[in-house]
Each structure stands twice: as structure tokens, then as C-alpha cells.
Amino acid sequence: MPIPDMSSQYPHQQEDMSQEEEPRGRKPQSMVDQEKQDYLDFIVPRLQITGKILQLTEEVIQEQANYISRYIDFLNKYINYQRKVSTLRFERATLIKYVKKLRFLNDFLYTYNADVNMITEPLQKLVRPLGSFFIRYLEIIDLLNYYLTQSLRNETISKTLNQDLVLSQECIAMADKTYRVYVKFVQWFIESSSSVTTGDLTMEIVQFTRKCAVEDGIDLGETDDVLLQEVQLVTSSEEFEDLLEKWQQVLHFQCADLDDTFNDNIRHWSELFDKKKEK
């Protein structure tokens, strides 16, 4: 099945910015502050954990675990091929360290069980600890992606004098796309039910992307960059349920695409070393 049209499923997109009279489609700060306070006073107290939210959250957590597992499987196979090249022993040791870290984080996701006693509790009681953990593992994925596509790539080419044992451009692009999709989900998961995000619930990549966009004079109301699109606040537990279910589907299909691309790269390496054996 194809990945759903995700642009229509991001719950934070501002639908019609053309009606705003303020420059760059922004409301006066005083109005924004009042809207946030009204949301905290009147909407947040009504956002409660439901049985369906717990069920969907477990399904979404499984998608996070699947995402990490795709990397673990891919890295293990990559490491096996690196063993065939003695000059890459230090790079191989670094990847092994990443695998151990990802396995440790994944253990939490695989053993997570939603507490049914949380039903009717405030939604933030579920969102905040999970959101913080999601950010934690995504920061590791971010560092890993940089290592795979920059440092490791350059060192491998330098030491082997060819590009046979590096990630393909298609693989790099898919890894980046998938990472951004998962980041956007976590941003939505955290921000859709609270107008205040601080401390361990802030996402570096989102803040950095916004900062660069502002410095470059990009209209945040018109951009196609998913990380710059605003998160719309939900107004009921039922709305949160509906959007969470859609996100689960988006994550599922995106992770499947990543798995296919990783496998394509592995097949390329397999064919490469099989040919060398024949010689």
C-alpha cells in the first residue's frame, strides 16, 4: 500500500493564512498569548486519557520500536560486510556502539505496557514522559544518520578508494525523509495537547530549522517544509484519538519504505562481495 498523503494529515498545518492582516500572516503577540491561556484554562482540563488513546499509543510505540529495529538489523548486516575490510575496524567499532545503544532504548519500547488505571487521567500524564523518551531516541538516530552519511562515508571512501561500501543516495534520502516524518509525529504528539513545551520536551531540530527559516526570511505560513508547519491544538480527546490513528498509519508505511530501501542497499553489498568471491 502506498504511503498516505501526509500533507493532509499533519494536524498542525494552518489552513488559511491569507485572512491574516498582520505582516507575514502572524497574529499580534497579545492575541497569541491570550489564546494560549484560554486553551490552558478551558481545553486542557477536558483532555483526558481514554481506553482508545491507550490502545493507539501502544500501536504507535510499536511503530517507534519497528523504526529502531530497522536500524539495528541494517547496522548488523553493514558491520558484517565491514569485517571483510580490515582498514574499517575503528568505524565498525563505532557502529557496534550505536547498535548497543539502540537495543537498550528499544528494550523500553518493546516492554512498555499502558496502565489502564490512567484512563480519565489528564492526557499530559501520558504524553510528557513518552514524548521525552521519543526525543531521546530520535537524537541518537540524528547522530547516527550524520555518522552514516558524512563521517563514515568519507572515511570509507578514503580507506577503500571506492564507494562500494557506503550508503546509496537513495538510502540517504529515505533515511532523512523517515527521520523527519518521525520527528514531525513526536512534535505533534507533544504540542497538539499543550501550548507550552519546555525543557526535555523541546526538539533541537525543530527549533534550529525554525531559527534558520526566520533568518532566511521564509514565510512560515507558506512553507512546504513539514518541520516548519504549525501544530494545531486538539480540542477534545476524540480528536486526539482520530489524529493518533492516522499518524500510526503514516509511520507504518514510512517505516516499511525505509526497510525496503535498507534491504536494497544490503543486496547491493551482498552482490558486490559475492562477485569478489567468484574471482
C-alpha positions as CSV (number, residue, x, y, z in Angstrom):
1,M,0.0,0.0,0.0
2,P,1.3,3.5,-0.8
3,I,2.1,6.0,2.0
4,P,-1.0,8.2,2.7
5,D,-0.9,11.8,1.6
6,M,0.8,13.1,4.7
7,S,0.4,16.7,4.0
8,S,-3.3,16.4,4.6
9,Q,-2.8,14.5,7.9
10,Y,-0.5,16.8,9.8
11,P,-2.7,18.3,12.4
12,H,-0.7,21.4,12.8
13,Q,-0.9,23.0,9.4
14,Q,-2.5,26.4,9.4
15,E,-5.3,26.1,6.8
16,D,-5.9,29.7,5.7
17,M,-3.2,32.3,6.4
18,S,-4.5,34.6,3.7
19,Q,-7.0,36.2,6.0
20,E,-4.4,37.4,8.5
21,E,-3.8,41.2,8.3
22,E,-0.6,41.1,10.3
23,P,2.7,41.0,8.3
24,R,3.9,37.5,7.4
25,G,0.5,36.1,8.4
26,R,1.1,36.3,12.1
27,K,-1.3,37.3,14.8
28,P,-0.4,40.0,17.4
29,Q,1.6,38.5,20.2
30,S,-1.0,39.7,22.8
31,M,-3.7,37.7,20.9
32,V,-1.5,34.6,20.7
33,D,-0.7,34.8,24.4
34,Q,-4.4,35.1,25.2
35,E,-5.3,32.1,23.0
36,K,-2.7,30.0,24.8
37,Q,-4.0,31.0,28.2
38,D,-7.6,30.3,27.1
39,Y,-6.5,26.8,25.9
40,L,-4.8,26.1,29.2
41,D,-7.8,27.3,31.2
42,F,-10.6,25.7,29.3
43,I,-9.5,22.9,26.9
44,V,-6.5,21.2,28.6
45,P,-8.6,20.2,31.7
46,R,-11.0,18.4,29.4
47,L,-8.3,16.4,27.5
48,Q,-8.3,13.0,29.3
49,I,-6.7,9.6,28.6
50,T,-9.2,7.2,27.1
51,G,-9.1,3.5,26.5
52,K,-8.7,4.0,22.8
53,I,-5.9,6.5,23.3
54,L,-4.0,3.9,25.4
55,Q,-4.6,1.3,22.7
56,L,-3.4,3.6,19.9
57,T,-0.5,4.8,21.9
58,E,0.7,1.2,22.2
59,E,0.4,0.8,18.5
60,V,2.4,4.0,17.9
61,I,5.0,2.8,20.3
62,Q,5.3,-0.4,18.3
63,E,6.0,1.8,15.2
64,Q,8.8,3.5,17.1
65,A,10.2,0.2,18.1
66,N,10.0,-1.0,14.5
67,Y,11.8,2.1,13.3
68,I,14.7,1.5,15.7
69,S,14.7,-2.3,14.8
70,R,15.2,-1.4,11.1
71,Y,18.4,0.4,12.0
72,I,19.6,-2.4,14.3
73,D,19.1,-5.0,11.6
74,F,20.6,-2.8,8.9
75,L,23.7,-1.9,11.0
76,N,24.3,-5.6,12.0
77,K,24.5,-6.5,8.3
78,Y,26.6,-3.5,7.5
79,I,29.0,-4.4,10.3
80,N,29.4,-7.9,8.9
81,Y,30.4,-6.5,5.5
82,Q,32.8,-4.1,7.2
83,R,34.6,-7.1,8.8
84,K,35.7,-8.0,5.3
85,V,37.7,-4.8,5.1
86,S,40.4,-4.7,7.8
87,T,41.0,-0.9,7.4
88,L,37.5,-0.2,8.7
89,R,37.9,-1.8,12.2
90,F,37.5,1.5,14.1
91,E,34.5,2.5,12.1
92,R,33.0,-0.9,12.7
93,A,33.6,-0.4,16.5
94,T,31.6,2.8,16.4
95,L,28.7,1.2,14.6
96,I,28.7,-1.6,17.2
97,K,28.4,1.1,19.9
98,Y,25.4,2.6,18.2
99,V,23.7,-0.9,17.9
100,K,24.1,-1.4,21.7
101,K,22.6,2.0,22.4
102,L,19.7,1.4,20.1
103,R,19.0,-2.0,21.6
104,F,19.0,-0.5,25.1
105,L,16.4,2.1,24.0
106,N,14.3,-0.4,22.1
107,D,14.0,-2.6,25.2
108,F,11.9,0.1,26.8
109,L,9.6,0.3,23.8
110,Y,9.1,-3.4,23.5
111,T,8.3,-3.9,27.2
112,Y,6.0,-0.9,27.5
113,N,2.6,-1.7,28.8
114,A,-0.1,1.0,29.1
115,D,-1.5,1.4,32.6
116,V,-5.3,1.1,32.3
117,N,-5.5,3.0,35.6
118,M,-4.5,6.1,33.7
119,I,-7.9,6.2,32.0
120,T,-9.6,9.6,32.8
121,E,-6.3,11.0,33.9
122,P,-5.0,14.2,32.2
123,L,-3.7,13.5,28.7
124,Q,-0.4,15.2,29.5
125,K,0.3,12.5,32.1
126,L,0.7,10.1,29.1
127,V,2.2,12.5,26.6
128,R,5.0,14.1,28.6
129,P,7.1,11.0,29.6
130,L,6.6,9.3,26.3
131,G,7.4,12.5,24.3
132,S,10.6,12.9,26.3
133,F,11.7,9.4,25.6
134,F,10.8,9.7,21.9
135,I,13.0,12.8,21.7
136,R,15.8,11.0,23.4
137,Y,16.0,8.2,20.9
138,L,15.5,10.5,17.9
139,E,18.6,12.4,18.9
140,I,20.5,9.2,18.7
141,I,19.1,8.5,15.3
142,D,20.0,12.0,14.2
143,L,23.7,11.5,15.2
144,L,23.7,8.1,13.6
145,N,22.4,9.4,10.3
146,Y,25.1,12.1,10.3
147,Y,27.7,9.5,11.0
148,L,26.5,7.1,8.3
149,T,26.1,9.8,5.6
150,Q,29.1,12.1,6.4
151,S,31.9,10.9,8.7
152,L,31.7,7.2,8.0
153,R,31.0,7.7,4.3
154,N,34.1,9.9,3.9
155,E,36.4,7.6,5.9
156,T,35.2,4.5,4.0
157,I,35.8,6.1,0.6
158,S,39.2,7.4,1.8
159,K,40.3,4.0,3.1
160,T,38.9,1.7,0.4
161,L,39.4,4.1,-2.5
162,N,35.9,3.4,-3.9
163,Q,32.2,4.0,-3.0
164,D,31.2,0.3,-2.9
165,L,30.7,0.1,0.9
166,V,28.7,3.3,1.6
167,L,25.0,4.1,1.6
168,S,23.4,4.8,-1.7
169,Q,22.0,8.3,-2.4
170,E,18.5,6.7,-2.4
171,C,19.2,5.2,1.0
172,I,20.4,8.5,2.4
173,A,17.4,10.4,1.1
174,M,15.0,7.8,2.5
175,A,16.7,7.8,5.9
176,D,16.4,11.6,6.1
177,K,12.8,11.6,5.0
178,T,11.8,8.9,7.5
179,Y,13.6,10.7,10.3
180,R,11.7,13.9,9.5
181,V,8.4,12.1,9.5
182,Y,9.0,10.6,12.9
183,V,10.2,13.9,14.3
184,K,7.1,15.5,13.0
185,F,4.9,12.9,14.7
186,V,6.7,13.4,18.0
187,Q,6.3,17.2,17.6
188,W,2.6,16.7,17.0
189,F,2.3,14.2,19.9
190,I,3.7,16.7,22.3
191,E,2.4,20.0,21.0
192,S,-1.1,19.1,19.9
193,S,-2.4,18.9,23.5
194,S,-0.3,21.6,25.1
195,S,0.6,25.2,24.1
196,V,3.6,25.1,26.4
197,T,6.7,23.0,25.6
198,T,9.9,23.5,27.6
199,G,12.9,21.6,28.9
200,D,13.1,18.0,27.9
201,L,10.1,18.4,25.5
202,T,11.9,20.8,23.2
203,M,13.2,19.4,19.9
204,E,16.6,20.7,18.7
205,I,16.0,20.1,15.0
206,V,12.6,21.8,15.0
207,Q,14.0,24.9,16.9
208,F,17.1,25.0,14.6
209,T,15.0,24.7,11.4
210,R,12.7,27.5,12.6
211,K,15.6,29.7,13.5
212,C,17.2,29.3,10.1
213,A,13.9,29.9,8.4
214,V,13.4,33.2,10.3
215,E,16.9,34.3,9.5
216,D,16.4,33.5,5.8
217,G,13.1,35.4,5.7
218,I,11.0,32.4,4.9
219,D,7.2,32.8,5.4
220,L,6.3,30.1,7.9
221,G,2.7,30.2,6.8
222,E,3.6,29.3,3.2
223,T,6.5,26.9,3.5
224,D,6.3,23.2,2.3
225,D,8.9,22.2,4.9
226,V,7.0,19.8,7.2
227,L,9.1,20.8,10.2
228,L,8.1,24.4,9.9
229,Q,4.3,23.8,9.7
230,E,2.5,24.8,12.8
231,V,0.9,22.3,15.1
232,Q,-2.8,22.8,15.7
233,L,-4.1,22.2,19.2
234,V,-6.7,19.5,19.6
235,T,-9.9,20.4,21.3
236,S,-11.1,17.0,22.6
237,S,-9.8,13.5,23.4
238,E,-11.8,12.2,20.4
239,E,-9.9,14.5,18.0
240,F,-6.6,13.3,19.5
241,E,-7.7,9.7,19.0
242,D,-8.6,10.3,15.4
243,L,-5.3,12.0,14.6
244,L,-3.2,9.5,16.5
245,E,-4.8,6.7,14.5
246,K,-3.9,8.5,11.2
247,W,-0.3,9.0,12.4
248,Q,0.0,5.3,13.3
249,Q,-0.7,4.5,9.6
250,V,1.7,7.1,8.3
251,L,4.5,5.8,10.5
252,H,3.8,2.2,9.5
253,F,4.0,2.9,5.8
254,Q,7.0,5.2,6.1
255,C,8.9,2.6,8.1
256,A,8.1,-0.1,5.5
257,D,9.6,2.1,2.8
258,L,12.7,2.6,4.9
259,D,13.1,-1.1,5.3
260,D,12.8,-1.7,1.6
261,T,15.5,0.9,0.9
262,F,17.8,-0.6,3.5
263,N,17.3,-4.0,2.0
264,D,18.1,-2.7,-1.5
265,N,21.4,-1.4,-0.1
266,I,22.2,-4.7,1.6
267,R,21.5,-6.6,-1.6
268,H,23.9,-4.4,-3.4
269,W,26.7,-5.2,-0.9
270,S,25.8,-8.9,-1.0
271,E,26.2,-8.9,-4.8
272,L,29.4,-7.0,-4.6
273,F,31.1,-9.4,-2.2
274,D,29.7,-12.4,-4.0
275,K,31.3,-11.3,-7.2
276,K,34.6,-10.9,-5.4
277,K,34.3,-14.4,-4.1
278,E,33.8,-15.7,-7.6
279,K,37.1,-14.1,-8.7
